[in-house]
Amino acid sequence: LPVIKSLSILFLSFILGICCHELKIQSISKEKIPERICDLECIFLETPVRKTNYRAFVKVLFYRCEDSFPKAGSAKMILYFSPSDSLVSTYQAGDKIIAHGKISMVPTSSNPGAFDMKKFYFRKGIAGQSFISKEDHKLISRHNLGFVVHLTLQIREKWLSVIDACISDSEIRAVTKALLLGYQVELS
């Protein structure tokens, strides 16, 4: 009897997970941000990462295109910034900014069987991307993710520093951070 109860709970949680995932996919496909030049008010979901450009995942709160009224948004986007933009290095998860740039869709792969970045980001809830130049963004406020998320990010940072102190090999350290904490920045 306890085994049946455990299996039924596992089965119900699996079905609930599938339903939640489908609702998320439907809400992402309904969220349409126009492919035009817009002003965006958004919150950083994580600290911007510098590779060739700075890349940041943000949640769009409001957007306003050239000659329209501001509209509320709830989509996630990728913002790219110039690597020489010194202000971006000061941004942290939870910072709210205003940015001005052309919104575009994530490009799809033209080769059959190749990695499809558009589908990958769609499954992560990303609705579009924008390249923001140096003068086209400014900080409005800091720490806008809420107490629980902010506390979670602080705990994650502490664990990242513990892993840095304990593991000297950079490849093993990067894989450990990715597997244990979901921190994929250092993966090559």
Buried (B, 14 or more C-beta within 10 A) or exposed (E): EEEEEEEEEEEEEEEEEEEEEEEEEEEBEEBEBEEEEBBBBBBBBBBBEEEEBBBBBBBBBBBBBEEEEEEEBEBBBBBBBEEEBEBBEEBBBBBBBBBBBEBEBBEEEEEEEEEBBEEEBBEEBBBBBBBBEEEBBEEEEEEBBEEEBBEEBEEBBEBBEEBEEEBEEEEEBBBBBBEEBEBEBBEE
